[in-house]
Amino acid sequence: MLFRLNMNAFHCGSLGLIITGTVLAMSPATVSARLGETAVQCANRYGPPKDSSSSNILDKNSPLLEGAIHHTYEYQGWKIRAAFLQLDGPAVRIDYSKLGGDVVIKDYELQAIMTGNMSGTNWKQVPYSNPDSPNKWAAKVVESYFAGATGEKMWRRSDGAILWLRSNSIVRLELPAAREYETKLKADKEQNARASVPQF
């Protein structure tokens, strides 16, 4: 309900901006959340997106989420890529990576990202399980072992959001809506492929 009020207030002009700021100031859960923020909220936090022709090529060739709206932000030495399923919708997947020399994410930096994305819940470390991997059972165990050796770790919030430390250089956060969208997209593609087979 707060989200809808927030967006409706934003579209009402300058008075809406005052209302939006007031509503956000009264809601600590909204203020502390990054994953789940709208593009407007991300721009307020990190500055305007640094979308460019090169970031657009990256978003097309290596999207965070196929078919999503992507924005790239730079904030105090960090690059933040966010994917939104709707123009005024929440960020459903975000990648944090460092700019410059030392790109390895330190424990205290990971903790700061976790704290900033708690959204009123806590992160609990879970066994590594690459959601993009086609591996099953025993292969998953082997994959998990090697992922741990290379520094890949996962945490889950009680609302189902996932935080994934990838090779000590990227932190990916995602809401369950991102996985649901990908599952539906994959099913739709398969259905279209089956329907396109000619009747021999």
Phi, psi and chi 1 to 4 in degrees:
 res  aa     phi    psi   chi1   chi2   chi3   chi4
   1 MET       -  -42.9 -177.1   89.1  166.9      -
   2 LEU   -60.9  -41.2  174.5   62.0      -      -
   3 PHE   -59.8  -47.0  173.2   74.6      -      -
   4 ARG   -64.0  -44.5 -177.7  158.9  -58.5  165.1
   5 LEU   -59.5  -41.2  171.9   63.1      -      -
   6 ASN   -58.7  -50.4 -137.0   -6.3      -      -
   7 MET   -69.2  -41.1  -69.6  -45.5  -62.6      -
   8 ASN   -62.4  -41.3  -70.6  -18.9      -      -
   9 ALA   -64.0  -37.8      -      -      -      -
  10 PHE   -63.2  -38.0  178.4   77.0      -      -
  11 HIS   -79.8    0.5  -68.0  -68.1      -      -
  12 CYS   -90.5    9.4  -67.8      -      -      -
  13 GLY    95.3 -158.1      -      -      -      -
  14 SER   -64.7  -35.6   61.5      -      -      -
  15 LEU   -62.5  -36.1  179.1   59.3      -      -
  16 GLY   -62.0  -38.1      -      -      -      -
  17 LEU   -62.9  -38.7  -71.5  174.0      -      -
  18 ILE   -66.0  -42.8  -66.2  167.0      -      -
  19 ILE   -64.2  -44.3  -67.5  169.9      -      -
  20 THR   -58.4  -47.8  -60.2      -      -      -
  21 GLY   -60.1  -38.8      -      -      -      -
  22 THR   -66.8  -44.7  -56.1      -      -      -
  23 VAL   -63.2  -44.4  171.4      -      -      -
  24 LEU   -63.6  -39.7  -74.5  174.7      -      -
  25 ALA   -65.2  -27.0      -      -      -      -
  26 MET   -87.4   -6.2  -65.5 -175.3  -41.1      -
  27 SER  -119.2   94.9  174.6      -      -      -
  28 PRO   -61.9  -32.1    6.9  -10.6      -      -
  29 ALA   -64.6  -39.5      -      -      -      -
  30 THR   -70.5  -40.5  -55.7      -      -      -
  31 VAL   -65.1  -38.2  173.1      -      -      -
  32 SER   -83.6  -12.4   66.9      -      -      -
  33 ALA   -87.0  140.3      -      -      -      -
  34 ARG  -112.8  -52.3  -85.1   67.6  170.6 -177.2
  35 LEU   -66.3  126.4 -176.5   64.5      -      -
  36 GLY   101.0   -6.6      -      -      -      -
  37 GLU   -78.6  154.7  -74.7 -173.9  -20.9      -
  38 THR   -79.3  169.8   65.2      -      -      -
  39 ALA   -61.1  -36.2      -      -      -      -
  40 VAL   -64.9  -44.0  171.0      -      -      -
  41 GLN   -65.8  -39.8  -69.5  169.3  -46.2      -
  42 CYS   -63.3  -41.5  -72.1      -      -      -
  43 ALA   -65.1  -38.1      -      -      -      -
  44 ASN   -63.6  -36.2  -73.0  -21.6      -      -
  45 ARG   -79.9  -46.6  178.9  177.4  -53.5  -74.3
  46 TYR  -107.2   -5.0  -57.3  123.6      -      -
  47 GLY    93.8  173.6      -      -      -      -
  48 PRO   -61.9  149.8   16.2  -23.0      -      -
  49 PRO   -59.0  147.8  -14.9   23.4      -      -
  50 LYS  -100.4   40.6  -56.8  -72.3 -174.8 -170.8
  51 ASP   -66.1  133.2  -61.0  -23.7      -      -
  52 SER  -143.0  177.2   63.8      -      -      -
  53 SER   -62.8  -36.5   56.6      -      -      -
  54 SER   -71.1  -38.0   62.3      -      -      -
  55 SER   -70.0  -32.3   69.6      -      -      -
  56 ASN   -67.2  -36.7  -69.6  -20.5      -      -
  57 ILE   -65.7  -44.1  -69.1  168.8      -      -
  58 LEU   -60.1  -44.4  176.9   64.4      -      -
  59 ASP   -64.2  -32.3  -65.8  -21.6      -      -
  60 LYS   -77.0  -44.3 -178.0  179.3  178.7 -175.7
  61 ASN   -83.3  -28.5  -65.8  -27.0      -      -
  62 SER  -140.7   67.3 -177.4      -      -      -
  63 PRO   -69.7  148.3   27.2  -32.6      -      -
  64 LEU   -64.0  -38.2  -76.7  176.2      -      -
  65 LEU  -150.9  113.6 -169.5   59.1      -      -
  66 GLU   -55.4  131.7 -174.7  180.0  -19.6      -
  67 GLY    82.2   -2.5      -      -      -      -
  68 ALA   -87.0  165.3      -      -      -      -
  69 ILE   -85.8  127.5  -59.9  160.2      -      -
  70 HIS  -113.2  142.1  -70.4   76.7      -      -
  71 HIS  -135.6  144.4  -71.2  -59.6      -      -
  72 THR  -116.7  130.2  -58.8      -      -      -
  73 TYR  -119.6  152.8  -55.3   91.3      -      -
  74 GLU  -122.5  130.0  -68.6 -179.9    8.8      -
  75 TYR  -145.8  112.3 -177.7   71.7      -      -
  76 GLN    45.9   51.2  -62.3 -177.8    5.0      -
  77 GLY    85.8    9.6      -      -      -      -
  78 TRP  -121.5  146.4  -71.0   78.5      -      -
  79 LYS  -104.9  130.2  177.1  175.1  148.1 -175.5
  80 ILE  -124.9  113.2  -58.0  156.2      -      -
  81 ARG  -102.0  129.0  -70.9 -179.4   68.0 -156.2
  82 ALA  -126.2  142.1      -      -      -      -
  83 ALA  -116.8  132.9      -      -      -      -
  84 PHE  -123.5  134.7  -54.3   85.0      -      -
  85 LEU   -80.9  -22.5  -67.6  176.8      -      -
  86 GLN  -133.4  155.2  -60.0  169.9   -5.7      -
  87 LEU   -55.9  -43.3 -169.2   57.4      -      -
  88 ASP  -107.9   19.0   62.0  -10.5      -      -
  89 GLY   -91.1  175.9      -      -      -      -
  90 PRO   -77.6  155.0   29.9  -35.2      -      -
  91 ALA   -68.7  121.5      -      -      -      -
  92 VAL  -100.9  -16.2  -64.9      -      -      -
  93 ARG  -148.6  135.1 -176.7  171.9  -72.5  160.9
  94 ILE  -137.2  136.9  -62.0  177.4      -      -
  95 ASP  -112.6  130.4  -86.1    2.6      -      -
  96 TYR  -108.9  129.8  -68.7   86.6      -      -
  97 SER  -144.9  154.7   58.2      -      -      -
  98 LYS   -87.2  145.6  -69.0  165.2   69.9  173.3
  99 LEU   -95.2  151.4  -63.1  168.7      -      -
 100 GLY    93.7 -155.5      -      -      -      -
 101 GLY   -60.7  -76.5      -      -      -      -
 102 ASP   -83.7  101.0 -176.1    9.7      -      -
 103 VAL   -92.4   -2.9  -63.0      -      -      -
 104 VAL   -71.8  128.3  174.2      -      -      -
 105 ILE   -83.1  121.0  -63.7  172.6      -      -
 106 LYS   -79.5  161.2  -48.6  -72.1 -171.5  -73.6
 107 ASP   -57.0  -42.9  -70.6  -18.5      -      -
 108 TYR   -69.3  -28.6   56.8   88.1      -      -
 109 GLU   -72.9  -40.9  -66.2  166.7  -33.7      -
 110 LEU   -60.6  -43.0  175.8   63.6      -      -
 111 GLN   -61.7  -39.1 -173.3   59.7   48.4      -
 112 ALA   -64.6  -39.4      -      -      -      -
 113 ILE   -66.3  -43.2  -66.7  169.5      -      -
 114 MET   -60.4  -47.4  -70.0  174.0  125.9      -
 115 THR   -62.1  -42.9  -59.2      -      -      -
 116 GLY   -66.7  -19.6      -      -      -      -
 117 ASN  -115.5   28.9  -73.5  -80.2      -      -
 118 MET   -74.6  -35.9  -71.7  176.5   69.0      -
 119 SER    51.0   43.3 -170.2      -      -      -
 120 GLY    79.7    5.5      -      -      -      -
 121 THR  -127.8  178.2   63.2      -      -      -
 122 ASN  -114.9  153.2  -70.2  -39.5      -      -
 123 TRP   -88.7  137.4  -67.4  102.1      -      -
 124 LYS  -124.2  126.5  178.1 -177.2  176.5 -167.8
 125 GLN   -66.1  137.4 -168.9  163.2    3.9      -
 126 VAL  -126.9  159.1  -66.0      -      -      -
 127 PRO   -58.9  140.3  -21.2   30.5      -      -
 128 TYR   -61.2  133.2  173.8   84.9      -      -
 129 SER  -151.8  102.7  176.1      -      -      -
 130 ASN   -66.1  113.9 -178.3  -12.4      -      -
 131 PRO   -68.6  -16.4   16.5  -22.2      -      -
 132 ASP   -90.5   -7.4  -60.8  -37.0      -      -
 133 SER   -80.4  136.6  171.9      -      -      -
 134 PRO   -82.3   -6.1   30.5  -34.2      -      -
 135 ASN   -61.7  151.3  -70.5  -27.4      -      -
 136 LYS  -125.0  161.7  -56.9  -71.3 -178.1 -145.7
 137 TRP    27.6 -102.3  -54.4  103.0      -      -
 138 ALA   -62.0  -38.7      -      -      -      -
 139 ALA   -64.5  -33.7      -      -      -      -
 140 LYS   -64.6  -39.0  -80.2  -83.9 -166.7 -169.7
 141 VAL   -63.2  -45.7  171.8      -      -      -
 142 VAL   -63.6  -44.2  172.3      -      -      -
 143 GLU   -59.1  -42.8 -178.7  180.0   83.4      -
 144 SER   -63.1  -41.3  177.2      -      -      -
 145 TYR   -61.1  -49.8  172.3   78.3      -      -
 146 PHE   -68.8  -32.8  -75.4  109.1      -      -
 147 ALA   -63.5  -42.0      -      -      -      -
 148 GLY   -62.8  -36.8      -      -      -      -
 149 ALA   -68.2  -27.8      -      -      -      -
 150 THR   -96.1    4.5   60.5      -      -      -
 151 GLY    93.3    8.9      -      -      -      -
 152 GLU   -83.1  128.8  -61.1 -151.4   19.6      -
 153 LYS  -139.3  159.0  -59.9  174.7 -175.0  171.5
 154 MET  -134.6  148.8  -64.0 -174.2  103.5      -
 155 TRP  -134.0  155.8  -70.0  -98.1      -      -
 156 ARG  -133.7  140.2 -174.6  180.0  -56.6  -88.3
 157 ARG   -91.7  162.3  -80.5 -169.9  -28.3 -152.2
 158 SER   -64.6  -20.5   58.8      -      -      -
 159 ASP   -86.2    4.2   65.7   -5.9      -      -
 160 GLY    94.5   -6.9      -      -      -      -
 161 ALA   -62.9  147.0      -      -      -      -
 162 ILE  -118.0  139.7  -66.4  174.0      -      -
 163 LEU  -118.2  128.6 -175.2  145.6      -      -
 164 TRP  -130.9  114.0  179.2    4.8      -      -
 165 LEU   -84.2  114.8  177.7   61.9      -      -
 166 ARG  -107.8  111.6  -56.8  176.4   72.8 -178.7
 167 SER    53.8   30.1  -57.2      -      -      -
 168 ASN    59.1   13.1  -71.9  -32.7      -      -
 169 SER  -128.1  -10.9   61.3      -      -      -
 170 ILE  -137.4  134.8  -63.5  173.6      -      -
 171 VAL  -110.7  119.7  175.1      -      -      -
 172 ARG  -107.5  132.0  172.4  165.9  -71.8  177.1
 173 LEU  -119.6  141.5  -69.0  108.4      -      -
 174 GLU  -149.5  145.1   65.4 -177.8   27.3      -
 175 LEU   -86.3  155.9  -68.6  174.9      -      -
 176 PRO   -55.1  -28.0  -25.3   33.3      -      -
 177 ALA   -59.2  -30.9      -      -      -      -
 178 ALA   -65.2  -46.6      -      -      -      -
 179 ARG   -66.5  -41.0  -75.1  -79.0  155.6 -151.3
 180 GLU   -61.0  -43.1  -67.7  163.1    7.9      -
 181 TYR   -62.2  -45.5  172.4   79.6      -      -
 182 GLU   -63.4  -39.8  -76.3  179.7  -34.9      -
 183 THR   -62.3  -44.9  -59.7      -      -      -
 184 LYS   -65.6  -42.5 -177.1 -178.7 -179.6  -36.3
 185 LEU   -59.8  -43.6 -168.1   63.1      -      -
 186 LYS   -64.1  -43.4 -177.1  178.3  177.8 -177.6
 187 ALA   -64.3  -41.6      -      -      -      -
 188 ASP   -63.3  -42.1  -70.8  -11.7      -      -
 189 LYS   -62.6  -43.4  -78.0 -177.6  177.4 -179.0
 190 GLU   -65.0  -41.7 -174.2  166.4  -35.6      -
 191 GLN   -62.6  -43.1 -176.4  178.5    7.4      -
 192 ASN   -64.7  -38.7  -70.3  -19.6      -      -
 193 ALA   -64.3  -42.5      -      -      -      -
 194 ARG   -64.9  -39.7  -70.6  177.3 -177.8  -86.8
 195 ALA   -69.9  -23.6      -      -      -      -
 196 SER   -83.9   -7.1   69.8      -      -      -
 197 VAL   -70.9  127.8  174.2      -      -      -
 198 PRO   -66.6  153.6   10.0  -12.5      -      -
 199 GLN   -85.0   95.9  -60.2  -62.5  -44.2      -
 200 PHE   -74.8      -  -64.5  105.4      -      -
